[in-house]
Amino acid sequence: MKKEAPAAARNRESIADVLAEELPDSGTVLEIASGTGEHVTLFAERFPQLNWQPSDPDAEARASIAAWSAEAGLANIAPPLEVDASALDWPVEAADAIICINMVHISPVAASEGLLAAAGRMLPSGAPLIFYGPWLEEGVETVESNLAFDASLKSRNPQWGLRRAEWMEALAASHSLRRTRRVAMPANNIMLVYRKR
């Protein structure tokens, strides 16, 4: 049941370092597309003052999240929810922060559109929506490995692929979210932080 993703083990400490500067002092953090559950268990341990709500549309992923959570034995991780980011109705109505790691490029555009719409509804003023992953950016040369990754994704599913940060910014703005930070991360990834206006 418990799955492992090598990338999660490599990147979660550096992601947590940025989260330490962006997350609220208390409240509930909703993680969209929690995957294996490795990220949320580390974050819940590192930020015990926050309640963590993992989610994933995939039943096997939710089983893995539950297994990691059970092994960690932490009281601040809620049972994983089934959340399809592209859906209009979500089983959660409010959060004090939302994080989304490595989903945008391996999901249809509708998932990002749904997530931004939900964040616009759910987040209080000033609360963060935080993305991590590879992006394409105007005026920034894309490394060859990311271009190859983009081509590989599109060959697996034509609805997948690296998204333009400028597209995300415009989409966010339409839901009263403004980008407040861009952080270059290891392995040619980027963290983008938006805050509810």
C-alpha positions as CSV (number, residue, x, y, z in Angstrom):
1,M,0.0,0.0,0.0
2,K,2.8,2.5,0.9
3,K,4.4,3.8,-2.2
4,E,7.6,5.7,-2.7
5,A,8.6,8.4,-5.2
6,P,12.4,9.0,-5.5
7,A,11.8,12.6,-6.4
8,A,9.7,13.2,-3.3
9,A,12.6,12.1,-1.1
10,R,15.0,14.4,-2.9
11,N,12.9,17.6,-3.0
12,R,10.8,17.6,0.2
13,E,13.3,19.2,2.5
14,S,14.0,22.1,0.1
15,I,10.3,22.6,-0.4
16,A,9.7,22.6,3.3
17,D,12.3,25.3,3.7
18,V,10.3,27.6,1.5
19,L,7.0,26.6,3.1
20,A,8.5,27.7,6.5
21,E,8.6,31.2,5.1
22,E,5.1,31.2,3.5
23,L,2.7,29.1,5.5
24,P,0.5,30.7,8.2
25,D,1.2,30.2,11.9
26,S,-2.0,28.1,12.4
27,G,-4.9,26.6,10.5
28,T,-5.4,24.0,7.9
29,V,-3.2,23.4,4.9
30,L,-4.9,21.6,2.0
31,E,-2.5,19.6,-0.2
32,I,-3.9,18.9,-3.7
33,A,-2.6,15.8,-5.6
34,S,-0.7,14.4,-2.5
35,G,0.6,11.4,-4.5
36,T,2.4,8.9,-2.3
37,G,1.9,10.9,0.9
38,E,5.7,11.3,1.5
39,H,5.5,15.1,1.3
40,V,2.5,15.6,3.7
41,T,4.0,13.4,6.4
42,L,7.3,15.3,6.4
43,F,5.4,18.6,6.4
44,A,3.1,17.6,9.2
45,E,6.1,16.6,11.3
46,R,8.0,19.8,10.5
47,F,5.0,22.1,11.0
48,P,3.1,20.6,14.0
49,Q,1.1,23.8,14.6
50,L,-0.8,23.2,11.3
51,N,-3.5,20.7,10.4
52,W,-2.7,18.9,7.2
53,Q,-5.4,17.8,4.8
54,P,-4.0,15.5,2.0
55,S,-6.0,14.7,-1.1
56,D,-5.7,12.8,-4.4
57,P,-8.2,11.7,-7.0
58,D,-6.5,8.2,-7.2
59,A,-7.6,5.5,-4.8
60,E,-4.2,3.8,-4.7
61,A,-2.5,7.2,-3.9
62,R,-5.0,7.7,-1.1
63,A,-4.2,4.3,0.3
64,S,-0.5,5.1,0.2
65,I,-1.1,8.5,1.9
66,A,-3.0,6.7,4.6
67,A,-0.2,4.2,5.1
68,W,2.5,6.8,5.4
69,S,0.3,8.8,7.8
70,A,-0.4,5.8,9.9
71,E,3.3,4.9,10.1
72,A,4.1,8.5,11.1
73,G,1.5,8.4,13.9
74,L,0.9,12.2,13.7
75,A,-2.3,13.6,15.0
76,N,-2.3,16.6,12.6
77,I,-2.8,14.7,9.4
78,A,-6.4,14.2,8.4
79,P,-7.5,11.1,6.3
80,P,-6.9,11.8,2.6
81,L,-9.9,13.1,0.6
82,E,-10.8,12.3,-2.9
83,V,-10.5,15.6,-4.7
84,D,-10.7,15.9,-8.5
85,A,-9.2,19.4,-9.0
86,S,-11.2,19.9,-12.2
87,A,-14.5,19.3,-10.5
88,L,-16.8,22.2,-9.6
89,D,-17.7,20.7,-6.2
90,W,-15.0,19.8,-3.7
91,P,-15.4,17.9,-0.4
92,V,-13.6,20.7,1.5
93,E,-15.0,24.2,1.8
94,A,-12.2,26.2,3.3
95,A,-8.4,26.2,4.0
96,D,-5.9,28.6,5.3
97,A,-3.3,27.6,2.7
98,I,-3.2,25.3,-0.4
99,I,-0.1,23.6,-1.7
100,C,0.2,21.7,-5.0
101,I,3.4,19.8,-5.8
102,N,4.1,18.3,-9.3
103,M,0.5,18.2,-10.5
104,V,0.1,21.0,-13.1
105,H,2.3,19.4,-15.8
106,I,0.8,15.9,-15.4
107,S,-2.9,16.8,-15.5
108,P,-5.2,18.4,-18.0
109,V,-5.5,22.2,-18.1
110,A,-9.0,21.8,-16.5
111,A,-7.3,20.6,-13.3
112,S,-5.3,23.9,-12.9
113,E,-8.4,25.9,-13.9
114,G,-10.4,24.1,-11.2
115,L,-7.8,24.5,-8.6
116,L,-7.4,28.3,-9.1
117,A,-11.2,28.7,-9.0
118,A,-11.4,26.7,-5.8
119,A,-8.5,28.7,-4.2
120,G,-10.3,31.9,-5.1
121,R,-13.4,30.7,-3.3
122,M,-11.8,29.0,-0.3
123,L,-8.8,31.0,0.8
124,P,-9.1,34.0,3.1
125,S,-7.5,37.3,2.2
126,G,-3.7,37.1,2.2
127,A,-3.6,33.3,2.3
128,P,-1.1,31.4,0.1
129,L,-1.6,29.1,-2.8
130,I,1.8,27.4,-3.4
131,F,2.9,25.5,-6.5
132,Y,6.1,23.4,-7.1
133,G,7.2,21.9,-10.3
134,P,8.8,22.6,-13.7
135,W,7.6,25.7,-15.7
136,L,8.2,27.5,-18.9
137,E,8.9,31.2,-18.5
138,E,9.0,34.1,-20.9
139,G,12.6,35.4,-21.2
140,V,14.1,32.4,-19.2
141,E,15.9,29.8,-21.2
142,T,14.4,26.4,-20.7
143,V,17.0,23.7,-20.0
144,E,17.2,20.8,-22.4
145,S,16.2,18.3,-19.8
146,N,12.9,20.1,-19.2
147,L,12.2,20.4,-22.9
148,A,12.7,16.6,-23.3
149,F,10.5,16.1,-20.2
150,D,7.8,18.2,-21.8
151,A,8.0,16.2,-25.0
152,S,7.8,12.9,-23.1
153,L,4.8,14.1,-21.1
154,K,2.9,15.1,-24.3
155,S,3.7,11.7,-25.9
156,R,2.2,9.9,-22.9
157,N,-0.9,12.2,-22.8
158,P,-1.6,15.1,-25.2
159,Q,-3.3,16.9,-22.3
160,W,-0.1,17.0,-20.2
161,G,2.9,19.2,-20.5
162,L,4.8,22.0,-18.9
163,R,2.7,25.2,-18.5
164,R,3.7,28.8,-18.9
165,A,4.1,30.7,-15.7
166,E,2.5,33.7,-17.5
167,W,-0.6,31.7,-18.3
168,M,-0.9,30.6,-14.6
169,E,-0.4,34.2,-13.5
170,A,-3.3,35.4,-15.7
171,L,-5.5,32.5,-14.6
172,A,-4.7,33.3,-11.0
173,A,-5.5,37.0,-11.4
174,S,-9.0,36.1,-12.7
175,H,-9.6,34.5,-9.3
176,S,-8.3,37.3,-7.2
177,L,-4.9,35.7,-6.6
178,R,-1.6,37.6,-7.1
179,R,1.8,36.1,-7.5
180,T,4.0,37.3,-4.6
181,R,7.1,35.1,-5.0
182,R,9.1,33.0,-7.4
183,V,11.8,30.7,-6.0
184,A,14.3,28.8,-8.2
185,M,14.6,25.2,-6.8
186,P,17.0,22.3,-7.4
187,A,16.7,20.2,-10.5
188,N,15.3,23.0,-12.6
189,N,12.0,23.3,-10.6
190,I,10.3,26.5,-9.4
191,M,8.1,27.4,-6.5
192,L,5.4,30.0,-7.3
193,V,3.5,31.6,-4.5
194,Y,0.2,33.4,-5.0
195,R,-1.8,35.2,-2.3
196,K,-5.5,35.9,-2.2
197,R,-6.2,39.6,-2.7
